[in-house]
Amino acid sequence: MNQPLPKSSAMLATDSRLDERRLASGRKKGFFHELIRNRILFLMLLPTLVFFFINSYIPMVGIYYAFTQFDFNTSLFDAKFVGLQNFQFLWQSGTLTKLTLNTVGYNAAFILLGNVLAIVLAILLNELRGRYFKKIAQSVMFLPYFVSFVILSVIVYNIFNYDNGFLNTLLLQLGGERVDVYNKPWVWIFLIILFYLWKNLGYSMVIYLAAITGISDEYYEAAKMDGANIFQRIWYITVPMLKSTFVVLLLFALGSIMKGQFDLFYQLIGNNGVLYNTTDILDTYVYRSLKVTFDVGMASAAGVYQSLFGFVLIMTVNYIIRKLNDEYALF
């Protein structure tokens, strides 16, 4: 067989120069070359970019009002500049501390309890052998996710209404006395968490159930051959396999931990000032500042604080996770 002749040093140098030219030409093409080459994909992406530009970037001009004392008798850009006075007032009055604790506390409960219970339900549902019962149970648990918060508020009101709600009617029939739930702030800490889990648990459960069905059966078969029981298979196979899904969902949830669940809190609590100390979050405070007190400066200051706090939090958590395991980090 004829073997190829070895290349001389001049030929090797020529090849290397050609490779460098190809790389240089590839670098010169850059973004505009990719834009022309994948113009259909960029065109499909355009509506999303326009949406975020209009709804997320243009409103950032309103950050200016966080440093002003807005007056409706003047124009938008004639508001009195007061520097950090709005932030100082929110901090010294204790409003910022209360809103932060409520917002972070509720969202931490939503994230931790929601994910843990969703994993438990997904594992239990996966271990069911009855196919029809499994589908029915999955549908029943997923159904509350489609219930609007307005309907949920009607349900809650008809349960806890003082005059003729279901709870007080039942208590009277049993010989007890009425309970004014809407005047007991501490009760709503548990009620809000309960109704949030009731509404969103099925959706999270479906995500984890999809991740479980993606686990290869070979792991479970090998564990059975080694004598592992069902609890050992769940603990040493299923739970570790769900780790990446849990971390990704956790990071996504932390990105909006300062946003709260405005629809949930506003629809359940409304304008009941008795419950504000334990149920008021940043979103409801901003909304009430704009609608009730018309204090644009305070509302803008709370919104800026909310965005900065959430940004720092997600960057910090993502940095820690990237140091621990780079594969689980978002960026």
C-alpha positions as CSV (number, residue, x, y, z in Angstrom):
1,M,0.0,0.0,0.0
2,N,1.2,3.5,-0.8
3,Q,1.7,5.6,2.3
4,P,1.2,9.4,2.1
5,L,4.4,11.3,2.1
6,P,5.1,13.4,5.3
7,K,4.5,17.1,4.9
8,S,7.4,19.4,4.8
9,S,7.8,22.3,7.3
10,A,6.8,24.8,4.6
11,M,3.6,22.9,3.9
12,L,2.8,22.7,7.5
13,A,3.3,26.4,7.9
14,T,1.0,27.1,4.9
15,D,-1.7,24.9,6.4
16,S,-1.4,26.7,9.7
17,R,-1.7,30.1,8.0
18,L,-4.8,28.9,6.1
19,D,-6.4,27.7,9.4
20,E,-5.6,31.1,11.0
21,R,-7.2,32.9,8.0
22,R,-10.3,30.7,8.3
23,L,-10.6,31.5,12.0
24,A,-10.0,35.2,11.4
25,S,-12.6,35.3,8.7
26,G,-15.0,33.5,11.1
27,R,-14.4,36.0,13.8
28,K,-14.8,38.9,11.4
29,K,-18.3,37.7,10.4
30,G,-19.5,38.1,14.0
31,F,-23.1,38.9,15.0
32,F,-24.3,40.4,11.7
33,H,-23.2,37.2,9.8
34,E,-25.2,35.2,12.4
35,L,-28.1,37.6,12.0
36,I,-28.3,37.1,8.3
37,R,-27.6,33.4,8.5
38,N,-30.3,32.8,11.1
39,R,-32.7,35.6,10.2
40,I,-35.8,33.4,10.5
41,L,-34.9,32.4,14.0
42,F,-34.2,36.1,15.0
43,L,-37.4,37.1,13.4
44,M,-39.3,34.6,15.5
45,L,-37.5,36.1,18.6
46,L,-38.4,39.7,17.7
47,P,-41.9,39.7,19.4
48,T,-40.3,38.6,22.6
49,L,-37.6,41.2,22.5
50,V,-40.2,43.9,21.7
51,F,-42.4,42.8,24.6
52,F,-39.6,42.9,27.1
53,F,-38.3,46.2,25.7
54,I,-41.7,47.9,26.1
55,N,-42.8,46.3,29.4
56,S,-39.5,45.9,31.2
57,Y,-36.9,48.4,29.9
58,I,-38.8,51.5,29.0
59,P,-40.6,51.6,32.4
60,M,-37.1,51.7,34.0
61,V,-37.2,55.5,33.4
62,G,-39.6,55.6,36.3
63,I,-36.8,54.9,38.7
64,Y,-36.2,58.6,38.7
65,Y,-39.5,59.1,40.7
66,A,-38.0,57.1,43.6
67,F,-35.9,60.1,44.3
68,T,-38.6,62.7,44.0
69,Q,-41.6,64.0,45.9
70,F,-44.2,63.7,43.1
71,D,-47.0,66.3,42.9
72,F,-49.9,65.7,40.6
73,N,-50.2,69.5,40.1
74,T,-46.9,69.6,38.2
75,S,-45.7,67.8,35.1
76,L,-43.9,64.5,35.2
77,F,-40.4,65.9,35.1
78,D,-41.0,68.9,37.4
79,A,-41.3,66.8,40.5
80,K,-39.2,68.0,43.5
81,F,-35.9,66.0,43.8
82,V,-35.5,64.8,47.4
83,G,-32.6,62.3,47.0
84,L,-32.8,59.3,49.3
85,Q,-35.5,60.7,51.6
86,N,-38.1,58.2,50.4
87,F,-35.8,55.3,51.2
88,Q,-34.9,56.9,54.5
89,F,-38.5,57.3,55.5
90,L,-39.3,53.7,54.5
91,W,-36.4,52.4,56.6
92,Q,-36.8,54.6,59.7
93,S,-40.6,53.9,59.9
94,G,-40.0,50.2,59.9
95,T,-42.1,49.8,56.8
96,L,-39.3,48.4,54.7
97,T,-38.3,45.9,57.3
98,K,-41.9,44.6,57.7
99,L,-42.5,44.4,54.0
100,T,-39.2,42.6,53.4
101,L,-39.8,40.0,56.2
102,N,-43.3,39.4,55.0
103,T,-42.4,39.0,51.4
104,V,-39.3,36.9,51.9
105,G,-41.0,34.8,54.7
106,Y,-44.0,33.9,52.6
107,N,-42.1,33.2,49.5
108,A,-39.6,31.0,51.4
109,A,-42.5,29.0,52.8
110,F,-44.0,28.8,49.3
111,I,-40.8,27.6,47.8
112,L,-39.7,25.1,50.4
113,L,-43.0,23.6,51.3
114,G,-44.2,23.7,47.7
115,N,-41.2,21.8,46.3
116,V,-40.9,19.3,49.2
117,L,-44.6,18.4,49.1
118,A,-44.5,18.3,45.2
119,I,-41.6,15.8,45.4
120,V,-43.5,13.7,47.9
121,L,-46.7,13.7,45.9
122,A,-44.8,13.0,42.6
123,I,-43.1,10.0,44.2
124,L,-46.3,8.6,45.7
125,L,-48.2,9.1,42.4
126,N,-45.4,7.4,40.5
127,E,-45.5,4.3,42.8
128,L,-49.2,3.8,42.2
129,R,-50.0,0.8,40.0
130,G,-53.6,1.5,39.1
131,R,-53.3,3.4,35.8
132,Y,-56.8,4.9,35.8
133,F,-56.7,5.9,39.4
134,K,-53.3,7.5,38.8
135,K,-54.6,9.6,36.0
136,I,-57.7,10.7,38.0
137,A,-55.5,11.6,41.0
138,Q,-53.1,13.6,38.8
139,S,-56.0,15.5,37.2
140,V,-57.7,16.2,40.5
141,M,-54.5,17.6,42.0
142,F,-53.7,19.7,38.9
143,L,-57.2,21.1,38.6
144,P,-56.9,23.9,41.3
145,Y,-54.1,25.5,39.2
146,F,-56.7,26.7,36.7
147,V,-58.9,28.3,39.4
148,S,-58.5,32.1,39.2
149,F,-57.6,34.1,42.3
150,V,-60.9,35.9,42.0
151,I,-62.8,32.6,42.3
152,L,-60.5,31.6,45.1
153,S,-61.3,34.8,47.0
154,V,-65.0,34.1,46.6
155,I,-64.5,30.6,48.0
156,V,-62.5,31.9,50.9
157,Y,-65.0,34.6,51.7
158,N,-67.9,32.1,51.7
159,I,-66.0,29.9,54.1
160,F,-64.9,32.5,56.6
161,N,-67.6,35.2,56.4
162,Y,-68.6,36.2,59.9
163,D,-72.4,36.4,59.4
164,N,-73.2,33.4,57.2
165,G,-69.9,31.7,56.2
166,F,-69.6,28.0,56.2
167,L,-67.3,27.9,59.2
168,N,-69.4,30.0,61.5
169,T,-72.6,28.3,60.3
170,L,-71.1,24.9,61.2
171,L,-69.9,26.2,64.6
172,L,-73.4,27.5,65.5
173,Q,-75.0,24.2,64.6
174,L,-72.5,22.4,66.8
175,G,-73.3,24.7,69.7
176,G,-70.2,26.9,69.4
177,E,-69.7,30.6,68.8
178,R,-68.8,32.6,65.7
179,V,-65.2,33.2,65.0
180,D,-64.1,36.5,63.3
181,V,-61.3,35.2,61.2
182,Y,-60.9,38.5,59.3
183,N,-59.9,40.1,62.6
184,K,-57.2,37.5,63.5
185,P,-54.0,38.5,61.7
186,W,-51.9,35.5,62.8
187,V,-54.5,33.0,61.3
188,W,-53.9,34.4,57.8
189,I,-50.2,33.4,57.9
190,F,-51.3,29.8,57.7
191,L,-54.3,30.3,55.5
192,I,-52.4,32.1,52.8
193,I,-49.7,29.4,52.7
194,L,-52.4,26.7,52.7
195,F,-54.4,28.2,49.8
196,Y,-51.2,28.8,47.8
197,L,-50.2,25.2,48.2
198,W,-53.7,24.0,47.3
199,K,-53.6,26.0,44.1
200,N,-50.0,25.5,42.9
201,L,-49.0,22.1,44.3
202,G,-50.4,20.1,41.4
203,Y,-48.5,22.1,38.8
204,S,-45.2,21.6,40.6
205,M,-46.0,17.9,41.1
206,V,-46.4,17.4,37.4
207,I,-42.9,18.8,36.8
208,Y,-41.3,16.5,39.2
209,L,-43.4,13.6,38.0
210,A,-42.1,14.2,34.5
211,A,-38.5,14.2,35.8
212,I,-39.2,10.8,37.6
213,T,-40.6,9.2,34.5
214,G,-37.3,10.1,32.8
215,I,-35.2,8.0,35.2
216,S,-34.1,4.8,33.6
217,D,-35.7,1.6,34.9
218,E,-32.3,-0.1,34.9
219,Y,-31.4,1.7,38.1
220,Y,-34.4,0.3,39.9
221,E,-33.9,-3.2,38.5
222,A,-30.3,-3.2,39.6
223,A,-31.4,-2.0,43.1
224,K,-34.0,-4.8,43.3
225,M,-31.5,-7.4,42.4
226,D,-29.3,-6.1,45.2
227,G,-32.2,-6.5,47.7
228,A,-33.2,-2.8,48.1
229,N,-36.8,-2.2,49.2
230,I,-39.1,0.5,47.9
231,F,-38.0,3.1,50.5
232,Q,-34.3,2.5,49.8
233,R,-34.9,2.8,46.0
234,I,-36.7,6.1,46.5
235,W,-34.1,7.5,48.9
236,Y,-31.0,6.4,47.0
237,I,-32.2,6.6,43.4
238,T,-35.3,8.8,42.9
239,V,-34.4,11.6,45.3
240,P,-30.8,12.1,44.1
241,M,-32.1,12.1,40.5
242,L,-34.5,14.9,41.3
243,K,-31.7,17.1,42.7
244,S,-31.0,19.0,39.4
245,T,-34.7,19.7,38.8
246,F,-35.1,20.9,42.4
247,V,-32.1,23.3,42.1
248,V,-33.2,24.7,38.7
249,L,-36.8,25.3,40.0
250,L,-35.3,26.8,43.2
251,L,-33.2,29.3,41.3
252,F,-36.1,30.3,39.1
253,A,-38.3,30.8,42.2
254,L,-35.6,32.8,44.0
255,G,-35.5,35.2,41.0
256,S,-39.0,36.4,41.9
257,I,-38.8,35.9,45.7
258,M,-39.3,39.7,46.2
259,K,-42.2,39.9,43.9
260,G,-44.5,37.9,46.1
261,Q,-47.9,36.7,44.9
262,F,-49.8,39.9,44.4
263,D,-53.1,38.3,43.1
264,L,-53.2,35.9,46.0
265,F,-52.6,38.5,48.7
266,Y,-54.8,41.2,47.2
267,Q,-57.7,39.0,46.4
268,L,-57.7,37.3,49.9
269,I,-56.9,40.3,52.0
270,G,-58.2,43.3,50.0
271,N,-58.1,46.5,51.9
272,N,-58.5,45.0,55.4
273,G,-56.1,47.1,57.3
274,V,-56.3,44.9,60.4
275,L,-54.3,42.2,58.5
276,Y,-51.6,44.4,57.0
277,N,-49.0,43.7,59.7
278,T,-48.9,40.0,58.9
279,T,-50.0,40.0,55.2
280,D,-48.7,43.2,53.6
281,I,-46.0,42.5,51.0
282,L,-44.0,44.8,48.7
283,D,-46.4,44.4,45.8
284,T,-49.5,45.2,47.7
285,Y,-47.8,48.2,49.4
286,V,-46.8,49.6,46.0
287,Y,-50.3,49.1,44.6
288,R,-51.9,50.7,47.6
289,S,-49.5,53.6,47.5
290,L,-50.5,54.4,44.0
291,K,-54.2,53.7,44.3
292,V,-55.0,54.9,47.9
293,T,-52.4,57.4,49.0
294,F,-51.2,58.5,45.6
295,D,-47.6,58.6,46.8
296,V,-45.7,57.9,43.6
297,G,-42.3,58.6,45.3
298,M,-42.8,56.0,48.0
299,A,-44.2,53.4,45.6
300,S,-41.2,53.9,43.2
301,A,-38.7,53.7,46.1
302,A,-40.3,50.4,47.3
303,G,-40.2,49.1,43.7
304,V,-36.5,50.0,43.2
305,Y,-35.6,48.4,46.6
306,Q,-37.6,45.3,45.6
307,S,-35.8,45.0,42.2
308,L,-32.3,45.6,43.7
309,F,-32.8,43.1,46.6
310,G,-34.1,40.4,44.2
311,F,-31.2,41.0,41.8
312,V,-28.5,40.7,44.5
313,L,-30.2,37.7,46.0
314,I,-30.4,35.7,42.7
315,M,-26.8,36.6,41.8
316,T,-25.5,35.6,45.2
317,V,-27.4,32.2,45.2
318,N,-26.3,31.5,41.7
319,Y,-22.7,32.3,42.5
320,I,-22.8,29.9,45.5
321,I,-24.4,27.1,43.5
322,R,-21.8,27.6,40.7
323,K,-19.0,27.2,43.2
324,L,-20.6,24.0,44.6
325,N,-21.6,22.5,41.3
326,D,-21.2,24.4,38.0
327,E,-23.7,22.2,36.2
328,Y,-26.7,23.4,38.3
329,A,-26.0,27.1,37.9
330,L,-28.3,29.2,35.6
331,F,-25.3,31.2,34.2
